[in-house]
């Protein structure tokens, strides 16, 4: 039936008018006490909200506005008994008489939905078609099916004119689609409710009517629309940080709470609100709104942290204000815990490595640690500290960093990591300074430093890494430390010590005396004698390199045993050198002197002193002893 229906009285009034019209046209009366039967109604007077086409084909487009409509072929109707005809007609008459169907017909006409025009069908065919939807649930399902197919298979301009419906119209339309005249829910399946959700019949908190949308991840059972949860209210602080666009996602509950629940419209909880509305818009929020949200987040953390999805998302969000006053927002994992002792020392002059003062209290730090704040020194943060030391050239920080490295080396035992550290100039080392001055401390790379146990072999040519900051030996090779030093380093060091004998006379190396230093070098040369070139071996024989008293003596003037002291012409090898006998044999030290040695010694003395030279008492005594031995 056509015409606007407002309330039960209006429907009854129009029903009476229509009956009078039908009687006047001679189409048959029907029962005076009940609604007219389908066979008694003029085919042009009743647009039926029933889709009659083959469900496997798309519906026909709507009329073109000039009264012409597409004709749908009638269906084959099986023979029915008079009793069946009566049951059918009574069911159709009862359905048409309901207020809900009248309202439904009116709303469908308003939106220009595809309607079945009875004038193009035989009465018997039309009655059979109508009988297929003779229950309210069947009518709603058929209407939803037709409107859904219109939306999916027609162009946008051919789909219903929803803008012609007022808010009240949409509320009534939704009600008659899901409830009977008694207010009971119709028997609609989940697939029917899914089609219902495609219709713009749901009022949001912003006052507009929208269709329900699926979530952005494409889920089939989760809706991107929500109702406000019991613990949320837009009248409070939530409205201060919730973006305006979010209002269109909240559906007013009204009397359809159970319906919305069946359509998977969830009440919005605090974690869902943060995940779906706050965090996606957080970067564009004004600073004041951000701080309002963060204050609420901090207060509710104990409950929020149980939501694993939320905590994972917060770790990836730049919600922490970086220190230093620049107002930059970063992720928790981009900052260090300001309570860590090592990190405090390394970055004491750079507050940008820590959260701002507002987020450095214990309450916030507890939250940030759970969300990724760097609270311990791992390989990555240690390397960052090393680069900071290199950039600042701070020896004090380097010492602190290496002490930590030594104490916690098991956490950094990684060959690849160690090789990376070896390229950074952050190693505190002591460089010997002649003249008794304090050793200078400088920063070098591991490949350019010697360890403390090798200091005697190279302290005049290489900086030395002190024992207190030296990493474990198991990491030396990967760090680039060479121990013992290469031959060229040791020979260069030896050259510095024996050059003109000046070093020995003014010995000022506090870590070790001459005996210890030269003993280390003799051991090294003995162990590596085969690596020496012939030229170096020959030079060693005639180089003063054995300290005796304040003098350095050449190996060819030394003997393992002597019957008497002939110093300062000939010397017996000191006892502390006996442990390196093989080395001294290789460089010319013999068991004991012979006549030729005595003669050669006197000739050397003559050349050194000259014809007019004067011997000192010790030399004179030694010459007299030699003369006696020769005599």
C-alpha positions in Angstrom: 0.0 0.0 0.0 1.2 3.5 -0.8 1.1 6.7 1.3 2.8 7.8 4.5 1.8 5.9 7.5 2.0 7.5 10.9 0.7 5.3 13.7 -1.9 2.6 13.8 -4.9 5.0 13.4 -3.5 6.4 10.1 -3.0 2.9 8.8 -6.6 1.9 9.6 -7.9 5.1 8.0 -6.0 4.6 4.8 -7.1 0.9 4.7 -10.7 2.0 4.8 -10.2 4.6 2.1 -8.5 2.0 -0.1 -11.3 -0.5 0.4 -13.9 2.1 -0.7 -11.8 2.9 -3.7 -11.5 -0.8 -4.7 -15.3 -1.3 -4.3 -16.0 1.7 -6.4 -13.9 0.3 -9.2 -15.7 -3.0 -9.2 -12.8 -5.1 -8.3 -14.5 -7.1 -5.6 -15.0 -6.4 -2.0 -13.3 -8.9 0.3 -14.3 -9.5 3.9 -15.6 -6.3 5.6 -14.1 -7.3 8.9 -10.6 -7.9 7.6 -8.1 -6.5 5.2 -8.7 -7.1 1.5 -7.3 -10.1 -0.1 -4.5 -9.8 -2.8 -7.0 -10.8 -5.5 -9.2 -7.9 -4.6 -6.5 -5.2 -5.0 -5.9 -3.3 -8.3 -2.5 -4.3 -9.5 -1.4 -0.7 -9.9 -2.1 0.3 -6.3 0.2 -1.8 -4.2 4.0 -1.8 -4.7 5.3 -4.9 -2.9 8.7 -4.9 -1.2 9.5 -8.4 -2.6 12.2 -9.3 -5.0 11.0 -11.9 -7.4 13.8 -12.4 -9.9 16.0 -15.4 -10.0 18.3 -15.0 -6.9 21.3 -15.9 -9.1 20.8 -12.9 -11.3 21.2 -9.2 -10.4 18.0 -7.2 -9.7 16.7 -5.0 -12.5 17.5 -1.3 -12.2 14.8 1.1 -10.8 12.3 2.8 -13.1 13.4 5.7 -15.2 11.0 8.1 -13.5 8.4 8.3 -16.4 6.3 5.4 -15.2 8.0 2.8 -17.3 9.4 -0.2 -15.4 11.2 -3.3 -16.4 8.8 -6.3 -16.7 9.7 -9.4 -14.8 8.4 -12.7 -16.2 5.8 -14.4 -14.1 6.6 -17.7 -12.4 5.0 -21.0 -13.0 2.4 -21.6 -10.3 1.5 -25.1 -9.2 -2.1 -26.1 -8.9 -3.5 -25.4 -5.4 -6.7 -26.6 -3.7 -9.3 -24.2 -2.6 -8.3 -24.8 1.0 -4.7 -24.0 0.2 -5.8 -20.9 -1.6 -7.7 -19.8 1.5 -4.7 -20.4 3.8 -2.4 -18.5 1.4 -4.7 -15.6 1.0 -5.3 -15.3 4.7 -1.6 -15.3 5.4 -1.0 -12.6 2.8 -3.9 -10.5 4.0 -2.6 -10.7 7.6 0.9 -9.7 6.7 -0.2 -6.7 4.6 -2.4 -5.5 7.4 0.5 -5.2 9.9 1.7 -1.7 10.7 5.4 -2.8 10.3 4.8 -3.9 6.7 3.0 -0.6 5.9 5.9 1.4 7.3 8.4 -0.8 5.5 6.6 -0.2 2.2 6.6 3.5 2.8 10.3 3.7 3.6 11.2 1.6 0.6 9.3 3.9 -1.7 11.0 6.9 -0.2 14.4 5.6 -1.0 13.3 4.5 -4.5 13.9 0.9 -3.8 13.1 -1.6 -6.6 9.4 -2.5 -6.2 7.2 -5.2 -7.8 4.4 -3.6 -9.7 1.4 -6.0 -9.5 -0.1 -4.8 -12.7 2.3 -6.8 -14.8 1.4 -10.1 -13.2 -1.6 -12.4 -13.1 -3.3 -12.3 -9.8 -2.6 -16.0 -9.1 1.1 -15.6 -10.0 1.4 -12.6 -7.8 -0.3 -14.3 -4.9 2.0 -17.2 -5.1 5.0 -14.9 -5.1 3.7 -13.0 -2.1 3.1 -16.3 -0.2 6.8 -17.1 -0.4 7.4 -14.1 2.0 4.3 -14.4 4.1 6.1 -14.0 7.4 7.7 -10.8 8.7 11.1 -12.5 9.0 10.9 -13.6 5.4 9.9 -10.1 4.3 12.9 -8.5 6.1 15.3 -11.0 4.8 14.1 -10.5 1.2 14.3 -6.7 1.6 17.8 -6.9 3.0 18.9 -9.2 0.2 17.5 -6.9 -2.4 19.0 -3.7 -1.0 22.4 -5.5 -0.5 22.4 -6.6 -4.1 21.5 -3.2 -5.3 24.5 -1.8 -3.4 26.9 -4.4 -4.8 25.7 -4.6 -8.4 24.4 -1.2 -9.3 26.2 2.1 -9.8 26.2 4.6 -6.9 23.6 6.9 -8.6 21.2 4.0 -9.0 21.3 2.9 -5.4 18.5 4.1 -3.0 18.0 7.8 -2.2 18.9 7.6 1.5 19.3 11.3 1.8 15.5 11.7 1.5 15.0 9.9 4.8 14.9 11.9 8.0 16.6 10.7 11.2 13.2 9.6 12.5 12.6 7.7 9.2 15.8 5.8 9.6 15.0 4.9 13.2 11.6 3.5 12.1 13.2 1.7 9.1 15.7 0.0 11.3 13.0 -1.0 13.8 10.7 -2.6 11.3 13.5 -4.5 9.7 14.5 -6.2 12.9 11.3 -6.3 15.0 7.7 -7.3 14.6 4.7 -5.2 15.6 5.0 -6.6 19.1 8.6 -5.4 19.5 10.0 -8.9 19.4 13.2 -9.5 17.4 12.7 -11.2 14.0 14.5 -14.4 13.3 17.4 -13.0 11.2 20.6 -14.9 10.5 24.1 -13.5 10.9 24.3 -13.1 7.1 21.1 -11.0 7.3 22.6 -8.9 10.0 25.7 -8.4 7.9 23.5 -7.1 5.1 21.7 -4.8 7.6 25.0 -3.4 8.6 25.6 -2.1 5.1 22.6 0.2 5.3 23.1 3.8 6.7 20.6 3.4 9.5 22.9 3.7 12.6 23.3 7.1 14.3 26.7 8.1 15.6 27.7 10.3 18.4 28.3 13.0 15.8 24.7 12.9 14.7 25.2 11.4 11.3 23.7 8.1 10.1 26.2 5.6 8.8 26.6 2.0 7.7 28.8 -0.2 9.8 32.3 -0.8 8.5 34.7 -3.7 8.8 38.0 -3.2 10.5 41.1 -2.1 8.6 42.7 -5.5 8.8 39.8 -7.0 6.8 38.5 -9.1 9.7 35.0 -10.6 9.2 33.9 -10.7 12.8 35.3 -7.4 14.1 33.6 -4.1 13.4 35.4 -0.7 13.2 32.4 0.9 14.9 31.9 0.9 18.7 29.7 1.9 21.5 31.1 3.7 24.4 32.1 1.3 27.2 30.8 1.8 30.7 34.2 3.2 31.9 34.4 5.9 29.2 32.5 9.1 28.8 33.0 11.9 26.2 32.0 14.4 28.9 35.3 13.8 30.8 39.0 14.0 29.9 38.6 11.4 27.1 37.2 14.2 24.8 40.4 16.2 25.4 42.5 13.7 23.5 40.1 11.8 21.3 40.3 13.1 17.7 37.1 14.6 16.2 37.0 12.0 13.5 36.5 9.3 16.1 33.0 10.5 16.9 31.8 9.1 13.6 32.9 5.6 14.8 30.7 5.6 17.9 27.2 4.3 17.6 24.5 5.5 19.9 23.1 2.5 21.8 19.4 3.6 22.2 17.3 0.4 22.4 19.4 -1.7 20.1 22.2 -2.7 22.4 21.5 -6.4 21.9 21.2 -6.0 18.2 24.5 -4.1 18.0 26.2 -6.8 20.0 24.9 -9.4 17.6 26.3 -7.3 14.8 29.8 -7.4 16.5 29.7 -3.7 17.5 31.8 -3.9 20.7 31.7 -1.6 23.6 34.9 0.5 23.4 37.2 -0.3 26.3 40.2 1.8 27.3 42.8 -0.4 25.5 40.7 -0.5 22.3 40.2 3.3 22.4 44.0 3.8 22.7 44.8 1.3 20.0 42.2 2.3 17.4 41.8 6.0 18.0 44.5 7.6 20.1 47.7 6.0 18.8 47.0 6.3 15.1 46.5 10.1 15.5 49.1 10.6 18.3 51.8 12.2 16.0 49.4 14.9 14.8 48.0 15.7 18.3 48.8 19.0 19.9 51.3 18.7 22.7 48.7 19.6 25.3 46.4 16.7 24.2 49.3 14.3 24.2 50.1 15.2 27.8 46.5 14.8 28.8 46.4 11.3 27.3 49.8 10.4 28.9 48.6 11.5 32.3 45.6 9.2 32.0 47.8 6.4 30.5 50.1 6.6 33.5 47.3 6.4 36.0 45.7 3.4 34.3 48.9 1.5 33.5 48.4 -1.4 35.9 45.3 -2.4 34.1 46.4 -1.5 30.6 49.7 -3.5 30.7 47.7 -6.7 30.7 46.7 -6.1 27.1 49.6 -7.5 25.1 48.6 -5.9 21.8 48.5 -2.5 23.5 51.9 -2.9 25.1 53.4 -4.0 21.8 52.0 -1.0 20.0 53.2 1.4 22.7 56.7 0.1 22.3 56.5 1.2 18.6 55.0 4.6 19.3 56.9 7.9 19.8 55.3 9.0 23.0 58.3 9.8 25.2 59.7 13.4 25.3 63.4 13.4 24.8 65.5 15.3 27.4 67.5 18.4 26.6 64.5 20.8 26.1 64.0 20.3 22.3 60.6 18.8 22.8 61.2 15.8 20.5 59.1 12.7 20.8 60.8 9.3 20.5 60.2 5.6 21.2 61.2 4.3 24.7 63.9 2.1 23.1 65.6 5.3 21.8 66.5 6.5 25.3 68.6 5.3 28.2 67.6 4.7 31.8 68.9 7.8 33.7 69.5 5.7 36.9 72.1 3.4 35.3 75.5 4.4 36.7 77.6 3.8 33.6 75.1 5.6 31.3 74.9 8.5 33.8 78.7 8.9 33.5 79.0 8.5 29.7 76.1 10.9 28.9 76.3 13.3 31.8 76.7 16.2 29.3 74.1 15.0 26.9 70.6 14.9 28.4 69.1 14.0 25.0 69.9 10.4 25.7 67.4 10.3 28.6 63.7 11.0 29.0 62.7 14.6 29.9 62.6 15.5 33.5 58.8 15.2 33.5 59.1 11.5 32.5 62.2 10.7 34.7 60.3 10.1 37.9 60.2 6.5 39.2 56.5 6.2 38.2 57.2 6.9 34.6 60.6 5.0 34.6 58.9 1.9 35.8 56.5 2.1 32.8 59.1 3.0 30.3 61.4 0.1 31.3 58.5 -2.3 30.5 58.0 -0.6 27.2 61.6 -0.8 26.0 63.7 1.9 27.8 67.3 0.8 27.6 67.9 -0.1 31.3 71.1 -2.2 30.8 74.1 -1.9 28.6 74.0 -4.4 25.8 76.3 -4.7 22.8 74.5 -1.9 20.9 74.5 0.6 23.8 78.1 -0.2 24.7 79.2 0.5 21.2 77.2 3.8 21.3 79.1 4.6 24.6 82.4 3.9 22.9 81.6 6.2 20.0 80.7 8.9 22.5 84.0 8.5 24.2 85.9 8.7 20.9 84.0 11.8 19.9 84.5 13.6 23.2 88.1 12.3 23.6 87.3 11.8 27.3 90.0 9.7 29.1 88.0 9.6 32.3 84.9 8.2 30.6 87.1 5.7 28.7 88.5 4.3 32.0 85.0 3.9 33.4 83.8 2.2 30.2 86.7 -0.2 30.1 86.3 -1.1 33.8 82.7 -2.0 33.1 83.8 -3.9 30.0 86.2 -6.0 32.0 83.7 -6.7 34.8 80.9 -7.7 32.4 82.9 -9.2 29.5 80.7 -12.3 29.4 77.9 -10.2 28.1 80.0 -8.9 25.3 81.8 -12.1 24.3 81.0 -12.0 20.6 83.8 -12.1 17.9 81.9 -9.9 15.5 81.1 -7.3 18.2 84.7 -7.3 19.3 86.0 -6.7 15.8 83.7 -3.7 15.6 85.0 -2.3 18.8 88.6 -2.7 17.5 87.9 0.1 15.0 86.9 2.7 17.6 89.5 5.0 19.1 88.4 4.8 22.8 91.1 2.7 24.5 92.8 4.5 27.4 96.6 3.8 27.3 99.7 5.0 29.0 102.5 6.3 26.8 106.0 6.5 28.4 107.5 9.9 28.7 111.3 10.2 29.0 112.8 12.3 31.7 110.8 10.9 34.7 107.6 12.8 33.8 104.3 11.2 34.4 103.2 8.9 31.6 100.8 10.6 29.2 97.4 9.0 28.8 95.9 8.9 25.3 93.0 7.2 23.5 94.0 4.8 20.8 92.5 1.8 19.0 93.1 -1.7 20.3 95.3 -2.5 17.3 97.7 0.3 18.3 98.1 -0.7 22.0 100.1 -3.3 23.9 98.8 -5.1 27.0 100.5 -4.6 30.3 102.2 -8.0 30.3 104.1 -7.0 27.1 105.1 -3.5 28.3 108.8 -4.4 28.7 109.0 -5.3 25.1 107.6 -2.0 23.6 106.9 0.7 26.2 109.1 3.3 24.3 107.3 2.8 21.0 103.7 1.8 21.9 101.1 2.9 24.4 100.3 0.3 27.1 96.9 -0.7 28.3 96.8 -0.9 32.1 95.9 -4.1 33.9 92.8 -2.5 35.6 91.2 -1.8 32.2 92.5 -4.6 30.1 89.9 -6.9 28.6 90.2 -10.7 29.1 92.8 -12.4 26.9 90.2 -14.5 25.2 89.0 -11.4 23.4 92.4 -10.0 22.4 92.7 -11.4 18.9 89.2 -10.3 17.9 89.7 -6.8 19.3 92.9 -6.4 17.3 95.4 -6.7 20.2 98.7 -8.4 19.1 100.5 -10.2 21.9 103.4 -10.4 22.0 104.2 -7.4 19.8 105.6 -8.1 16.3 109.4 -8.3 15.9 109.8 -4.8 14.3 108.2 -3.3 17.4 110.5 -5.1 19.8 113.7 -4.3 17.8 112.7 -0.6 17.6 112.2 -0.6 21.4 115.6 -2.3 21.9 117.2 0.3 19.7 115.8 3.1 21.8 117.2 1.5 25.0 120.7 0.8 23.8 121.3 3.9 21.6 124.5 5.5 22.9 123.8 3.8 26.2 122.2 7.0 27.4 118.9 5.4 28.5 120.6 3.1 30.9 122.5 5.8 32.6 119.3 7.8 33.2 116.9 5.0 33.7 113.5 6.4 34.7 111.0 3.7 33.7 109.2 3.2 37.0 107.3 0.0 36.1 110.4 -2.1 35.8 114.2 -1.9 36.2 116.8 -2.7 33.5 117.2 -6.3 34.5 113.5 -7.0 34.1 113.1 -5.1 30.9 116.2 -6.6 29.1 115.4 -10.0 30.5 112.0 -9.9 28.8 113.6 -8.8 25.5 116.3 -11.5 25.7 113.5 -14.2 26.2 111.6 -12.8 23.3 114.7 -12.8 21.0 115.6 -16.3 22.1 112.2 -17.6 21.3 112.1 -15.8 17.9 115.7 -16.0 16.9 114.9 -17.9 13.7 112.8 -15.0 12.5 115.7 -12.6 12.6 117.5 -11.7 9.4 121.2 -12.5 9.1 122.0 -8.8 9.1 120.1 -8.3 12.4 121.9 -11.3 13.9 125.3 -10.0 13.0 124.4 -6.5 14.3 123.4 -8.0 17.7 126.8 -9.5 18.2 128.5 -6.1 18.1 125.7 -4.1 19.9 126.0 -3.1 23.5 122.9 -4.7 24.9 123.7 -6.4 28.2 123.4 -4.1 31.2 126.2 -4.6 33.7 126.1 -1.9 36.4 125.6 1.4 34.6 127.1 0.1 31.3 125.8 -1.8 28.3 128.3 -4.5 27.2 128.7 -6.0 23.7 128.1 -9.8 23.5 131.6 -10.4 22.1 133.1 -9.0 25.3 131.1 -11.5 27.4 132.0 -15.0 28.5 130.0 -17.6 30.5 132.9 -18.2 32.9 136.1 -16.3 33.7 138.9 -17.2 36.2 139.4 -13.6 37.2 137.6 -10.3 36.8 138.9 -8.3 33.9 136.4 -5.5 33.9 136.0 -3.1 32.2 137.8 -5.0 29.4 136.2 -8.4 29.5 133.1 -9.5 31.4 131.5 -12.6 32.8 127.9 -13.0 31.7 125.7 -12.0 34.7 123.9 -14.8 36.4 120.4 -13.4 35.6 121.3 -13.9 31.9 122.0 -17.6 32.4 118.4 -18.4 31.5 119.0 -17.1 28.0 122.1 -19.1 27.2 121.0 -20.2 23.8 120.4 -16.7 22.7 123.8 -15.5 23.9 125.6 -18.4 22.2 123.9 -17.4 19.0 125.1 -13.8 19.3 128.8 -14.6 20.1 129.1 -15.2 23.9 131.7 -18.0 24.4 132.5 -20.3 27.3 135.8 -18.5 28.4 138.4 -16.2 26.9 141.7 -17.4 25.3 145.0 -15.7 24.3 143.6 -14.3 21.1 140.8 -12.7 23.2 143.3 -11.1 25.5 145.4 -9.7 22.6 142.3 -8.4 20.8 141.1 -6.7 24.0 144.4 -4.9 24.4 144.4 -3.8 20.7 140.8 -2.4 21.2 142.0 -0.6 24.3 144.8 1.0 22.4 142.5 2.2 19.6 140.0 3.5 22.1 142.5 5.4 24.3 145.0 6.4 21.7 148.8 6.8 21.9 148.6 9.6 24.4 145.6 8.4 26.3 145.4 7.9 30.0 143.9 4.8 31.6 141.7 5.1 34.7 142.5 3.0 37.7 140.1 0.2 36.7 141.4 0.0 33.2 145.0 0.1 34.4 144.3 -2.8 36.7 142.7 -4.9 34.0 145.6 -4.3 31.6 148.1 -5.4 34.2 146.1 -8.6 34.7 146.0 -9.2 31.0 149.8 -8.7 30.7 150.3 -11.2 33.5 148.0 -13.8 31.8 149.9 -13.3 28.5 153.2 -13.6 30.3 
